[in-house]
Amino acid sequence: MSKTKIVIYGAGGYGGVGLVENLLCHPNVEITALVSREGAGEAYTKLYPHLKGRLDLIVEHAETFDPKGKGEFVFFSTPDGVGQSLAPTYLKLGYKIIDFSGDFRFNSPSLFKAYSSWQQGEMDHLCPDVLDTSVYGSPEWNRESLSKAKLVGN
């Protein structure tokens, strides 16, 4: 069985390294790229020495990373706004997306706008055309939809 190839955006942050640590324990996953502004161009183990020998990748810079052919899934462990700015590109390349921000928790532009005004100031969603395809990542509510989803908001 081949391993599922994973790209992680925001790998330099607290949530990103937690995700890396968890995915390193999964036998059917291969982390193929770590993307971040923090630590870009350096070995990931310089940021997180406890991972030495477990994941020897160089951190790719978020501004210049080319995702073509790098993975099947992308995790966005990033602040609100980042995932929605990149999601259309990744979807066109055939990636499945799991976003840990609030960008895809809601299926309508108006609900997202209300959420964003509470969080950081009202903003319009950058890709409202994909909101209706996103699935909220709660298996208690959406178990069947999650198994088929190409875009999951957590």
N, C-alpha and C positions, 0 to 999 in steps of 0.2 A: 504494500500500500504506500503510495507516495504521500509526502507530507504537504499540508496546506501552507502556502507561502504567505507570510504576513508582513505588512509594512506598518510601522507605528510612527505617527506624527505626534510631536510633543513628548518624545522619548526622554528628553532631558529633565522634565519636571517630575514632581512627586508622584502624580498619577501615572505618568508614563513608565517610570521605573517599577512601580507596583505591578503594572500590566506586564512588563517584561519578565519580572520575577515569576508571575503566575504562568505565563505562556511557556517559559523555559521548562516547566514541569509537565507540559502536555506532550505526550509521545507522538502525536500526529501533526505537530506544528513546527514550522521552520521560520524563524524571524529572518527576513531577507534584507530589511533596511530599517534603520533608525533615523528619523528625521527630526531636527530641532534647530532652533537658533542658538540655544545654549550648547556650547561644546562642539559646534560644527567644525568639521575637519580634524577632530581629535578622536582617539580611541574612546569608545564608550566606557571602558574600564578605567579611564582617567577620571571620569565623572563618578563612576560607581565601582570602586576597586573590588568590592566583594563579589563581583561577577567575573573576575579574571578566570580565564580558562573555560568559561561557560558560554560566553558570547563575545567573540573578538571581531566586532564590526567598528568601522569608522562612522561617526555621526555625520549624516548628510545635511547640508544647509537647506532649510525650508524654502528659501527663495529660489534655489537653483536645482532642486531635486527633480529628476525625470523619472516618473513612475512606470513608464512603458516596460512591460515584461518583468517587473520586479516582484509581483505578488498577485494573489487572488482576493485577499481581504486587506482593507486598510482600517486601522483604528485611529480615530482622532481623539487624542487625550489633550485637548487644547481648549482655550477660552471660547466663549460664544463668538460666532462670526467667522472663525477659521474654517470649520468644516463646511459651512454653506458656501464659502467662496471656492472651495476645491471639489466639492461633491460632484458637480456636473462632469468635470474632467475624468474623475475616477469611474463614474458610472459608464461613461462612453468607452472607457478602456476595458470594461467588463468586470471591474472590481465589485465586491460586496463591501458595504461600509457599516461600521459600528462607530457611532459618534457619542462621546461622553459629555458633550456640552448640552446646552438646551436647544441647539439649532434644529433638531428634528424630532423633538418630543411631541409636537403638535402638528395636526394635519391641515391646518388652515393658516393663511397669512394673518388673519385678524387675531387668532389666538396667540400666534408667535409675537405679534406686535404688543399685545397686552402683557405677555410674559417679559418681553424685552424692556418695556417701560418700567416694570417692577424691578428688573435686574440692574440695567445699566443705562437706561434712557431709551425712549421709544425709537425703534428702528424697523425698517421694512426688511423682509427676508430677501436675500440676494438670489435665491432660486425657488420662487414659490411654485413653479411648475412641477417640482419633484416632491413637494410636501405631501401630496395625496398618495404617494407611493411609500412614504416612510411608515414604519411600524414602531410603536412604543415598546421598548425592550422589557416588558413585564410579562413573564410566562404565565402568571396567574390570570392575566387578562387576554393575552394574545398568543398563546402557545402555538396554535395552528398557523397563524399568519407569520410568526417569527421563523418557522422552518422554511418558508418560501421567500422571505424578504431579501431584497437587495440593499435596503437602507434601513438601519435600525438606530433609533434615537434612545439614549438612556438618560 
